Amino acid sequence: MNNYLLIPFLPLAAFLINILFGRKYLKENSHWVSILAVAGSWVVTVITLPDVLSGKVINEDIYSWIVSGEFKVSVGFLIDPLTAVMLVVVTTCSTLIHIYSVGYMHGDKGYYRFFAYLSLFTFCMLMLVMANNFLQLYFGWEGVGLCSYFLIGYYFNKKSASDAGKKAFIVNRFGDFGFGLGIIIIFLTFGTVYYEPVFSQAKGIAAQTINFLGYDVHLMTLIALLLFCGSIGKSAQMPLHVWLPDAMEGPTPVSALIHAATMVTAGVFLVARCSPIFSLSETALIVVALTGAITSLFAATIGLVQNDIKRIIAYSTISQLGYMFLAAGVGAYTAGMFHLYTHAFFKALLFLCAGSVMHAMSGELDLQKMGGLKKYMPITYWTMLFASLSIAGVPGFAGFFSKDEILWLAYSGQSPVGKFVWAVGTVVAFLTAFYSFRLIFLTFHGKFRGTHEQEHHLHESPKAMTIPLMILCIGAVASGWIGIPHLLGGGAHFTEFLKPVLGHPEAHGTHAEEWMVMAISIIAGFSGIGLAALFYLVKTDIPVMLAQKFNAAYKVLWNKYYVDELYSFIIVRPAIWTAKNILIGITDAKIIEAVVNGIPKGIGEFSRILRKVQTGLLQHYAAIMALGVLIIVAVMLLR
């Protein structure tokens, strides 16, 4: 057996062991099974990585899955540079988050169940990124969606958590419907669902059109946009972003694993994997770029005023995912994947640091009730500070290099919307730095604003939680160094590694322009940090004054542009009314129940009448027989 097969199947084995034996036998030791399995996947990934670095591509089918006429699909695995990046991200973050969960979930009644779900999720995510065909990718895609439902709604006795799980599951169905339809059209067009033949044939039919819903549509544009529907849902882009902030109801390790480092990045991975299709449609790329840019700005503005520590980071995730799609939309798939790679480390770290704060604050989430935690939680403070410096794009930190690559390629590329999305991205860089350090200053600086009881119990988290923080902190600082651009004396190794799979757009600009774009980005980042320091360390009355002066705008941001309320008005309420009054009141009560109850009632009534004929008297039966004979004779005579 090839060693790489262990990467996905070790977490699957851990899930089966924990779900079957965890409750009765393993109990509080369930974590060992999951941690060892996921760590094993990481080790095998590291062992496999040198082969990929040397140029080897693994593309093998291991099991015949579906055979129906001409439709044949196997379980197969593709490990190329793009897959390798995702494997490093998924296995590294998953291993560290599993370890962190030991301290965070200690004493939880469903301890074994939590680790079983984490392992199953990791298996599904690995099947998604390692697939060599669209159907297997879709299997992993729906698998992580199902697992997210389990994990978001883990505290199912809590209504808000249960509702959040259902919301995530239902909202994603809208995007997944389009994704599934796209796969069907791919099969009808190419006669296969395997990546290699689809991508190799796509260029030959680039100009082909198809009649879709009565309109002649460019085939590649249609396929690309349908696939992008799945990405919009899974990666929480407008207008299907509403599930992600509510998903913070799940345990914090879930937020770090699913909603920072893995599942939400699946949409970006899908666009990158299907770059040969997207690159054949300028319309599709424009849609991807504008969706990413608008979502990035939209989420960043909401993050400015929120007080829930996890929700701020959630909106930050939506915004940074927008950055990645912005990159893909201007053809800079390598830059998008580079940001995905660095983002996984600093965003997972931010979520785990937030969990550490919550652990010390007895579950408190409100920034306004924190403050001064720096002296009580030095490890959490410094690691969260480094993560914030990275997401703010401070030079030297990982996020700086990936963000700069995106902004430069947007500015210098040939996309019709390149300059526009660059301008939006620069504004977002400023906003990101501002709300990130707003969080830092309100949480760790100033005076403590909580209760005396909370202050009495303030403490640093146990080693099982702080060690993963320190390891992720290294990634938040150094993961971007493999992509240092040529302008700064680096070799752009990350770009060169992915170029055989994703290609790389040509930059049409001078070194002076590149220095200018970089300088503007740096100024934007430091300006955001400086303004946050002014507002929340020096002139702390300014935010209150601005909120009062611009009360209407503040309310709009505080209520997240009323998108949830709008959806409730145009979708949720009509759906509930229809369900109660038509589906239940008419269809169920008057039609289905009428049929279900009416048929037995009719049979019973007919039986009652028929019973009267069965008197048991011979003369009655003779009379009936005679009547029957007369009827027969009459019919024959009339003929």
N, C-alpha and C positions, 0 to 999 in steps of 0.2 A: 504494500500500500504506500502510495506517495505521502510523504510527510505533511504536505500542505492540506490534505484532507482533514487533518486533526484541527486545523484552525476553526472551522465552523462546528465540527461535531463534538469537540470537547465541551463547549458550553451546553450543547443539546444533552449530552450525557449527564452533566451536572443538574440540569433542569429535571430530568427524569428521576434521578436519584433523590433529589430534595422533595419533589412533589409526591413520590411514592413512599419514602421512608423518613422524611424530615419531621413530620408531626409526631410520630410515635417513637422513633429511634434517635435521630440526629439532634432534634430540638435546637438548643443554643449553639451547637457545633455545626449547624447547617452551612455557615459561612465558609468553612474550610473547603467544602466540596466545590462551591462556586468560585472561590478565589483561586484555588489550585488549577481549576479547569481554564479559567480566563487567563491566568498567568501563563499556563501552558500554551494557549493560543498565541499569546504575545511572544513567547520564546520561539515557537515555530515560525512566526512572522519574521522575526529577526534572522533566523536561520535561512529563510527563503529570500530575504532582501538582497543578499549579494548576487544571487542568480539574476534577479531583475536588473540590478545595477550594471551587470555585465552585458545586458542586452537581451537576455533570454525572456521569452514570452511563453507562459504555460496556458494552453487552451485545449482542454480535454473533456470528453464526455465520459461519465463513470456509470451511468444507469439509464436505461431506456424508460422514460417516464410515461409518455402518452404516445400511442400509435393508433391513429384513426384515419384510414385512407391515406391521403397525401399529407396529412397533418402529423408530423412526428417531432417530438420534443424529448430531449434527454436532460437529466440532471448533470450539468457540466460546470466547469470552473475556468475562468479567465483571470490570470494574474499577469498584468502588465504594469507599467509605471503608475497609471492612474489608480488601479486597484491597490497597488502597494502603498500609495499615500493614504488611502482610506483605511487599509488594514492597520497601518501604524497608528492612525488617529483612534480608530475604534478599540483596538486591543489595549493600547496604552491607557486611554482615558477610562475604559471599562474596568481594567485591573485596579487602578488607583481609586476609583469610585466604589468598587466592591470593598476594598480595604477600609475606606472612609466610613462606609455603611455599618461596619462592625461597631464602631463607637456611637454613631448617630442613632442606629436602630436598636441599641442594646435594651433589652427588657420588653421589646414589643411583642404582643401576643402572636402576631402572624410572622414571626422572625423567619422561619423556614420558607414560608410562602413568598416573602419579599425577595429572598435570594433566588428562589426558583424562578420568579418572574424576571428578575434581572438577567439571569442566565439565558432564559428563553428569548428575551429581547436581543441579547448579544448574538445569539445564534441566527435569528432572523435578519439582523443587520448585516452580519457577515455573509449570509446567503445572498442578500441584496447586492452587495458590492462585488462579490466574487462571481456572480452569474455571467454566463456567456450567451444568454438569450433573454428576450424580453419577458417571456412567460415566467421563468424562474425569478427574474428581477421583480415581477409583479407579485409573485408568491411572498418573497421577502418583504416587499413594500407593504402588503396587507398584513403580514405577520407583525411587523413593528407597529403598525396601526392598532392591531388587536392588543398587543402587549402594552402600548401606551394607555389604552383604555383600562387595563388591569392596574397599571401603576399609578396613573393619575387619580383614579378612583380607589386607591388602596385603602384609604380610610372611608370605606363605603357607608359606615354608620353616620358619617357627617354629610348632611345634605349637599352642602356646597361642593364637596369633593366628588360625590356621586354625580351631581349635575355637570361638573367640569369634565368628568370622564365621558359622559354621554355627549356633551357638546363637542369635544375633540373628535369623537368617533363619527358623529353625524356630519359635522362640517367637512371633514376629510372625504366623506363619501361623494360630495359634489365634485371635488377635484379628481378623485379616483375614477369617477364615471368617464370623464373626458380622457383620462390616461388609458383606461381599458379600451375605449372606442378607438383611440390612436393605435393601440397594438393590433386590433382587429383589422384596421385599414392597412397597416404594415403587412400583415399576413396576406390579405387579399391582393395587395400590390406586388409583393415580392415572392409570395409562395413559401415563405419561411419566417421564423421569428428569431433566427440567430443573428447576432450582431454582424459578423464578418461579411456574409453575403449581402445583407441589407445595406451596410455602409458602402460596400464596393460597387453595388448597382445603383445607389441613389443618384450619383452624379450623372449617370446615363439617362435618367428620366427627369432631370431637374426642371425641364420646361413643360412637363406634362400637367394638364389640368384635369379636374374631376367635377362632375355635377354633384354638389352637396347641398341638400335642402332647396333644390331648384336654382342654385347659382353655380356658375363655372368658377371653381376655386383652384388656385395653384396647389398642386398635390403636396409638395414639400412644405409649403406654408401651412396647409391644413394639418398634416401629420405633426409638424413641430408645435403648433399651437395647442393641439390636443394633448400632446405629451407634456407641454408646459402647464396645462391645467392641473395635472398631478403635482407638479412642482409648486404651484401656487398654494395648494392645500397643505402639502406636507411641510413646506418651508415657511408657512404662515405669512404669505405675501397678500397685499390687498387684492381683492376684498375678502379673502378667506383667512385673515389673520386673527380673527376674534377668539379662536380657541386657545391660543398659546398663553396669553396672560392669565386666563382662568386656570390653565393647567398647573399653575404654581400651587394649587391646592394639594398636590401630591407631595410626598416626602422630598426634602431638598436633594438628596442624592439622585432622585429621579429627574429633577429639574436639570441637574448637572449632566447626567448621562444622555437623556433623551432630548432635552430642549436646549442644549448648548453644543454638544460635541458630536452627536451621531444622527438621530432621526431627522431633525430639522434640516440637516445638511444633505439629506438624501435627494432633495429637489435640485440642489446645485450640482450634485454628482450626476444626476440624470441628464441635465442639460449638457454637462461636460462630456459624458459618455456618448451622447447623441449629437455631438458637435458636427459630425459630417452631414447630418440632416439640417440642423439649425443654420449652418453656414451657407446652405443653398437657398435660404429665404431671407432677404433683407427685411421684409415686413416682420417676420417672426423675431429677428434679432432686435429690431426697434421696439417691439412690444416688450421683450424681455428687459431691455435696458431701461425703458421708461417705467415699467412696473417696479423694477428694483430701485430706481432713483426716487420715485414718488413714495414708495413704501419706506425707504430709508429715512426720508425727511419727515414723513408722517409720524413714524414711531418715535423718532428722536425728539420731536416737539412734545409728544405726550410724556416722555420720560423726564422732561424738565420739571414737572410739578407733582409727580407722584410721590407718596410717602411710604408706600409698602416696599421694603427693601428687595424682595424677590420680584415684584412686578416691574420695578425700575430695570432690573437686569433682564427681565423677560422682554420688555420693549427695546432694550439695547440689543438683544438677540435678533428681534425682528428687523431692526435697523441695519445691523451688520450683515444679515442674510441679504438684505436689499443691496448692500455694497457688492456682494458676490455676484448677484444677478446683473447688476450694473456692469460689472466687468465682463461677464459672459455675453451680454447684449452688444458690446462693442468689439466682440471677437477675441477678447483677452481671456480665454478660458484658463490659461495657466495662472494668470494673476488672480482670478476668482478662486481657483483651487489653492493657491498660495495663502490667500486670506482665510480660506476654510481651515487650512492646516494650522496657522498661527492662532486663529480664533478659537479653535478647539481647546487649546491650552489655557489661554487667559480667561475665556468665558467659563469653562469648567471650574477654574480656580475661583472666579468671582462668585459662582453659585455655592461652592463648598465653603468659602469664607462667610457668605451670608448664612449658611447653615450653622457654622461655628458660632456666629453672633447670636442666632436664634437659640442655640443650645445653651449659651451663657445667660440669655435673657428670658429663659423659660418659655420660649415660643413666640416672644414679642416680635412684630414685624414693622411697627411704625417708627420711622426715623425720628419723629418728633419726641419720642419717648426714650431716645438713646442719648449719646454724647459722652465724651470723656472715656471711651472704652480702651483707648490706646494703652493706658498704664496697666489695665487688667489683662489684656489680650495682646501682648506684643507680637507673637508669631502670626496671629490672624491679621493684625494691623499691617505689618510689613509685607506679608504676602499679598494682601488685598491692595495695598498701595502699589506694588509692582505690577499687579494685573491691571489696575486703573491707568498707570503710566503707559502700559502697552496698548490698551484700547484707545487711549487718548492720542496715540501716535507720536510719543516722545522719542526723539532720535536715540538709536541704540537698542531700543526694546523691539520685540518681535513684531508687534502691530504696526510699527512705523514703516518697515520695509514692505509689507504686503499692501498696506494702504497706499503708500507712495507709488507702487507699481500700478495699482488700479487707476489712480488719478492721472498718472503720466500717460498711460496707454489710452485712456478716455480722451485726454486732451489732444494727443498727437496722432490718434488713429484716423481711419477714413469713414467712421460711422457718421451718418447725417445728424445724429443727436449727440455726438461725442462731446462737444464743447458745453452743451447744456447740462448733460449728466455730470461732467467734471465740476461745473459751478455748483450744482446741487450737492455733490459729494464733498466739496470743500466746506460748504455751509454745515453739512452734517458732521464733519470733522470737528468743527467748533462746538456744536451742540453736544456731541458725544463727550468731549473733554469737560464741558461744563457740568452735565448731569452726573458724570462719573465721579468728579471731585466734590460735587454737592453731596453725594452719598458718603464719600470718605469723611468730609468735614463734619457733617451732621452726626455721623455714627461714632467717630473716634476722637474728635476734637471738642473743645469747649467743656461745659459742665454737664454732668449727668442729669438727665431730665426725667428719669423713670422714678419708680417708687423706692422707698428705703429697703423693702424686702428684696427687690430685684438687685439693688446695688450690693446688698449683703451677700448675695449668691454669685456675684460676678466672678468668673474664673476662666482661665485658658482651657481649651478643649483637650481631651486626652490624646496621647500619642497616636492612637489609631486614626485620629482625625487630622492632627497637625503634620504628621509625616507626609501624607499625600499632598497637603497644601505646599510643603516645601519642595517636593519633587515637581509638582505642576508649576511652581514659581520659576523653576529653572527653564521649563518650556516657555513660559510667558515672557521670559527675558531673551532666551537664546534660540528659540525655534526658528526665528526669522533670519538668523545669520547665514543659513544655507542659500538664501535668496538675495544677498547683498548685490545691488546692481553694479554694472561696469562703471558707472559714473562715480561711485564711491570706492572703486578699487576692488570690488568683489567679482566673482565669476558667474553670478546669476545661475548658480548650480541647479536650483529648483526648476527654473524655467527650462534649462537645457535637459533636465531629466524627463520632463513631461512633453517636451516639444515633439518627439516622435509620434505621440498619441494625439495631442491636441493642437499641434502647430503653434505658431506665435505671430501675432500681427506685426507688421512693420511700423515702426515709429517714424512719422514724418515731422520731425522737429529737430532743432539744434540743441547742442549741449546747454546753451544759455537758456533756452526755453525750459529744458528739463530742470535746471537749477532753479528757475523761477517758480515752476509748479511745486517743486519740493519746498522751497522757501515759504510760499504761500500756505502750504499745508502745515508746516511747522509753526508759523505765526498763528494760524487758526487754532491749533492745539494749545499752545501756550496762552493764547488770549482767553480761551475757554477756562483753563485752569486758573488764570489770574482773576477773571471775573467771578468765578466760584469762590475763591479766597476772599475777595472783596465783600461779597454778599453774605457769606456764612462764617467768616472769621473776624472781619473788621467792622463793616457797617451792616450788622445783622437785621436792622430795621428796614432795609431797602426792599427785600423780597415781599414783606407784608405790605409795604406802601405801594409797590408795583401791582400786587394782586388786587388791592383795593381800587387803584387808579384805572387799571385795565380789567375790571371785574368780568366783563362779558367774555373777553378772550381767555381769561383764566378759567372760567367755568367751562368753556368749550374744551380746553385742554384737560382739565380735571375730569370731565365726563367722557374723555377719549373721542371727541368729535361726535358723540351721541350715535356712534355706529351700531352699538348693541341695541340701543333703543329703537333705531330705525329698522334693524332686522326683526326686532320683536314686533313692531307695528305692521310691517309688510309681509312677514313670513310666519313668525312664531304664532302670533295671535290668530291670524286667519287659519293656520293649520290646526290649532287647537279647537277653534270654533267649528271648522269642518269636521274634525274628528268627533266632537261631542254631538253636534246636531245632525250631521248627515251620515257619517260612517257608523256611529253608534245609534243615534236616534232614529234614522230611517233604514239604512242598509242592514244594520244588525238587528234592531228591534222589530222592524216591520217587514223586512224581506227575508233575511236569513232565519230569524226565529219563527216567522210565519211558515216557512218551508219546513224547518226542522220540527216544529211542534205541530204544524198542520197536517203533515203526512201521517204521523201516527194517529192523530185524532180522526182523520178521514178513514183510515183503515179500521179503527175501532168502531166508528159509526156504521160502516159497511158491514162489519162483522155482526153488530147488534141486529141489523135488519135481516142478515142472512140466517142468524140463529132462529128467527121466528119461523122460517121455513122448515127447520128441522124439529118437527113436533113429536116424532116417534110413532105417529098413527099411520097405519098402512093405507087407509082410504085417502088420506091427504097426498101421499106419494103417488097412488094410482091416478088420482085426479090430475096431478101435475104432469104425469107421463101422458095421459090422454090429451091434455092441452097441448103438449109438445107435438104429439102426432098430428093433431088437427092443424097446427101451424105449418108443419112440414107439408102436409097434403095441400093446404091452401096455397102455399108458395109454388108448389109444383103445378097446380092447376092454372094459376095466374100466368105462368111462363108460356 
